[in-house]
Amino acid sequence: MINQEQFPRPFFWIDSYTVHSYHADYTRRLAIPAVFSFLQESAWHHAASNGFGWQELMEKGQIWALSLMKVKIERLPDWDEHVQLLTWSKGGKGLFAYRDFEMFDASGKKIVTASSAWLILDAKTRRPQRADEFAKEFPSIPDRSSMDEELTREHEHSKPECGSFFDVRTSDIDMNVHVNNVCYVRWALDAFSVDFFQKNTVKEINVVFLAEAREGDRVGVCLANEGDKKYRAAIVREADKKELAKIRLLV
């Protein structure tokens, strides 16, 4: 197991999680949407511990919003397994605040890595605010990365085909009164069959969040097979056909 002496605060944050039954899928392993939930939770914990949590931002009329997330999976932990999640800030530049993650099993082996970019939005207008204050005050480690490649918005090579549309549900709405980022990931994965995931294991998932979905919206998942074990999903709002998120899977 890793410990706080190896990764001292305030630069690092370590959370311990147990994979409960409600975190696991039909394989009895941690479901990928639950991975995103763990990442989000640890990001909140570290931000709050350094004065940039949900409450502190709300007092300034601001909220956090996830913009980009790339997750690489070596192995998903099993039901009832204990894991540790390490996270740290890579600082802020322009509109973005950058954060990386590493998940370890009980033997100390790294099993999941992730890199992310976040925006600070005006809570009323939803316009991005510069991350200058965050960059200046938050304890960060710009040179430490969880993965070799940089976090970027990927180019599209194929046009996804849209299926049916469905209503945004009350349970999809989070405390910022919009659809939580984890829901976009779940919707994209739900567009594939159980048989697909029995034959394929997700090794990497890249998500670009483009716009908010809210109560009353109808959304759909548009899929494209890009070949070479790559698939792309677009979350689209029915009313204006606007893309709300783009998700790419590598299996």
VMD Tcl script that draws the C-alpha trace (Angstrom):
set ca {
  {0.00 0.00 0.00}
  {1.12 3.56 -0.60}
  {1.17 6.03 2.28}
  {1.07 9.74 2.98}
  {4.78 9.86 3.81}
  {5.55 8.91 0.22}
  {3.11 11.50 -1.11}
  {2.90 14.36 1.40}
  {0.06 16.84 1.67}
  {-0.85 19.44 0.56}
  {0.60 18.45 -2.83}
  {-0.98 15.00 -2.89}
  {-4.23 13.47 -1.72}
  {-4.84 9.76 -1.06}
  {-8.26 8.15 -0.68}
  {-8.99 4.52 0.13}
  {-12.00 2.88 -1.51}
  {-13.67 -0.50 -1.23}
  {-15.43 -1.88 -4.30}
  {-18.91 -2.45 -2.89}
  {-21.60 -4.43 -4.71}
  {-23.22 -1.22 -5.98}
  {-19.90 -0.20 -7.59}
  {-19.51 -3.47 -9.48}
  {-20.99 -4.58 -12.80}
  {-22.00 -8.05 -14.05}
  {-18.30 -9.07 -14.21}
  {-18.06 -8.50 -10.44}
  {-15.42 -5.85 -11.07}
  {-15.48 -2.09 -10.58}
  {-17.76 -0.61 -13.25}
  {-16.17 2.08 -15.42}
  {-18.75 4.76 -14.41}
  {-17.78 4.01 -10.79}
  {-14.13 4.63 -11.72}
  {-15.17 8.12 -12.84}
  {-17.12 8.59 -9.61}
  {-14.04 7.70 -7.55}
  {-11.91 10.12 -9.58}
  {-14.44 12.91 -9.13}
  {-14.71 12.28 -5.39}
  {-10.96 12.39 -4.79}
  {-10.63 15.52 -6.91}
  {-13.26 17.20 -4.70}
  {-11.48 16.08 -1.53}
  {-8.12 17.47 -2.59}
  {-9.61 20.72 -3.90}
  {-11.58 21.27 -0.69}
  {-8.54 20.55 1.49}
  {-6.76 23.45 -0.20}
  {-9.58 26.00 -0.23}
  {-11.01 25.35 -3.70}
  {-13.84 22.97 -2.86}
  {-17.47 23.15 -3.93}
  {-18.50 25.33 -0.98}
  {-15.58 27.73 -1.35}
  {-16.24 28.26 -5.04}
  {-20.00 28.67 -4.52}
  {-19.30 31.50 -2.11}
  {-17.60 33.24 -5.06}
  {-20.43 32.36 -7.44}
  {-18.37 29.70 -9.22}
  {-18.48 25.95 -9.84}
  {-16.09 23.27 -11.07}
  {-16.83 21.54 -14.39}
  {-14.91 18.65 -15.91}
  {-13.73 19.40 -19.46}
  {-11.45 16.51 -20.45}
  {-10.69 13.11 -18.95}
  {-8.49 10.29 -20.21}
  {-8.44 7.00 -18.29}
  {-6.12 4.06 -18.95}
  {-7.02 0.70 -17.41}
  {-4.49 -2.01 -16.68}
  {-6.93 -3.90 -14.48}
  {-10.27 -3.13 -12.85}
  {-10.43 -4.12 -9.17}
  {-12.75 -6.91 -8.08}
  {-15.86 -6.70 -5.92}
  {-14.84 -6.23 -2.24}
  {-11.27 -5.33 -3.23}
  {-9.59 -2.39 -1.49}
  {-7.79 0.22 -3.57}
  {-6.07 3.55 -3.03}
  {-6.46 6.55 -5.29}
  {-3.68 9.12 -5.46}
  {-4.31 12.53 -7.02}
  {-2.42 15.77 -7.47}
  {-2.79 19.08 -9.26}
  {-0.59 19.89 -12.24}
  {-1.48 23.57 -11.92}
  {-3.56 25.94 -13.99}
  {-3.01 27.58 -17.35}
  {-5.42 29.97 -19.02}
  {-8.93 28.59 -18.51}
  {-7.89 25.11 -17.41}
  {-6.83 23.47 -14.16}
  {-5.07 20.12 -14.66}
  {-5.20 17.08 -12.41}
  {-3.81 13.53 -12.61}
  {-4.67 10.30 -10.80}
  {-3.20 6.87 -10.09}
  {-5.09 3.92 -8.59}
  {-3.20 1.20 -6.71}
  {-4.23 -2.26 -5.51}
  {-3.35 -3.70 -2.09}
  {0.06 -4.88 -3.33}
  {0.93 -1.33 -4.42}
  {0.60 -2.12 -8.12}
  {-0.70 0.70 -10.30}
  {-3.86 -0.52 -12.05}
  {-5.58 2.65 -13.36}
  {-4.18 6.02 -14.44}
  {-6.04 9.16 -15.44}
  {-5.41 12.71 -16.56}
  {-7.98 15.52 -16.56}
  {-8.65 19.18 -17.29}
  {-11.21 21.21 -15.36}
  {-12.91 24.57 -15.82}
  {-14.07 27.07 -13.22}
  {-17.43 28.40 -14.42}
  {-19.54 31.35 -13.33}
  {-22.42 29.62 -11.51}
  {-25.07 31.80 -13.18}
  {-23.80 32.51 -16.68}
  {-21.82 29.24 -17.01}
  {-19.03 31.21 -18.67}
  {-15.46 29.93 -18.03}
  {-13.33 31.95 -15.64}
  {-9.55 32.15 -15.89}
  {-7.78 29.81 -13.49}
  {-5.20 32.44 -12.48}
  {-6.08 32.43 -8.78}
  {-6.07 28.64 -8.72}
  {-2.71 28.50 -10.51}
  {-1.19 30.98 -8.08}
  {-2.51 29.54 -4.80}
  {-3.07 25.79 -5.24}
  {-0.10 23.53 -4.35}
  {0.74 21.83 -7.64}
  {3.32 19.58 -9.29}
  {3.38 20.53 -12.98}
  {6.15 18.12 -13.94}
  {4.63 14.92 -12.52}
  {2.33 13.07 -14.95}
  {0.37 9.85 -14.68}
  {0.85 9.09 -18.41}
  {3.35 9.93 -21.10}
  {1.14 11.67 -23.67}
  {-0.42 15.09 -23.19}
  {-4.13 15.58 -22.66}
  {-5.66 16.86 -25.91}
  {-8.98 17.09 -27.74}
  {-8.81 14.31 -30.32}
  {-9.66 14.75 -33.99}
  {-12.68 12.93 -35.37}
  {-12.28 10.49 -38.24}
  {-15.79 9.07 -38.61}
  {-19.37 10.21 -38.41}
  {-21.33 8.44 -35.66}
  {-24.77 7.02 -36.32}
  {-27.50 8.03 -33.88}
  {-30.03 5.67 -32.39}
  {-33.06 6.53 -30.31}
  {-33.33 9.45 -27.89}
  {-34.31 9.33 -24.22}
  {-35.24 11.77 -21.45}
  {-32.74 13.13 -18.95}
  {-33.90 11.74 -15.62}
  {-34.10 13.43 -12.24}
  {-31.45 11.05 -10.90}
  {-29.03 12.29 -13.59}
  {-28.99 15.83 -12.14}
  {-26.24 16.66 -9.65}
  {-25.77 19.46 -7.10}
  {-24.75 21.88 -9.87}
  {-28.25 21.33 -11.36}
  {-26.99 19.71 -14.55}
  {-26.22 16.19 -15.69}
  {-23.21 14.82 -13.85}
  {-20.19 13.90 -15.97}
  {-20.44 10.25 -14.90}
  {-23.85 9.98 -16.61}
  {-22.36 10.77 -20.03}
  {-19.91 7.90 -19.59}
  {-22.68 5.54 -18.44}
  {-24.92 6.51 -21.38}
  {-22.10 5.83 -23.85}
  {-21.28 2.44 -22.35}
  {-24.97 1.49 -22.22}
  {-25.11 1.88 -26.00}
  {-23.00 -1.28 -26.28}
  {-24.30 -4.77 -25.51}
  {-23.31 -7.08 -22.68}
  {-22.02 -9.45 -25.37}
  {-19.69 -6.71 -26.65}
  {-18.09 -6.28 -23.24}
  {-17.87 -10.03 -22.70}
  {-15.71 -10.16 -25.83}
  {-13.87 -6.85 -25.36}
  {-12.13 -5.23 -22.40}
  {-11.91 -1.44 -22.25}
  {-8.27 -0.41 -22.04}
  {-8.69 3.32 -22.48}
  {-11.54 5.81 -22.42}
  {-11.26 9.46 -23.47}
  {-14.04 11.94 -22.77}
  {-14.45 15.50 -24.04}
  {-17.26 17.40 -22.33}
  {-18.70 20.10 -24.59}
  {-21.98 21.38 -23.12}
  {-24.41 20.84 -20.27}
  {-27.47 18.64 -20.36}
  {-30.32 19.60 -18.07}
  {-33.70 18.41 -16.87}
  {-36.17 18.35 -19.76}
  {-33.56 17.55 -22.42}
  {-33.84 14.51 -24.63}
  {-30.48 13.03 -25.56}
  {-29.16 10.21 -27.69}
  {-25.96 8.24 -28.12}
  {-24.44 8.13 -31.61}
  {-21.90 5.36 -32.26}
  {-19.11 4.83 -34.78}
  {-16.71 1.92 -35.21}
  {-13.37 3.46 -36.19}
  {-11.62 0.13 -36.65}
  {-8.47 -1.14 -34.94}
  {-10.42 -1.73 -31.71}
  {-11.49 1.94 -31.51}
  {-15.06 3.13 -31.04}
  {-16.51 6.60 -30.71}
  {-19.72 7.76 -29.08}
  {-21.26 11.23 -29.24}
  {-23.90 12.36 -26.75}
  {-26.32 14.53 -28.75}
  {-29.27 16.67 -27.66}
  {-32.34 15.95 -29.79}
  {-33.76 19.51 -29.89}
  {-30.78 21.21 -31.56}
  {-28.56 18.20 -32.46}
  {-25.78 19.75 -30.37}
  {-22.97 17.44 -29.25}
  {-22.76 17.49 -25.46}
  {-19.85 15.06 -25.08}
  {-17.53 12.90 -27.16}
  {-16.29 9.58 -25.82}
  {-13.68 7.34 -27.44}
  {-13.09 3.75 -26.34}
  {-10.03 1.63 -27.02}
  {-10.61 -2.09 -26.36}
}
mol new
graphics top color blue
foreach p $ca { graphics top sphere $p radius 0.5 }
foreach p [lrange $ca 0 end-1] q [lrange $ca 1 end] { graphics top cylinder $p $q radius 0.2 }
display resetview
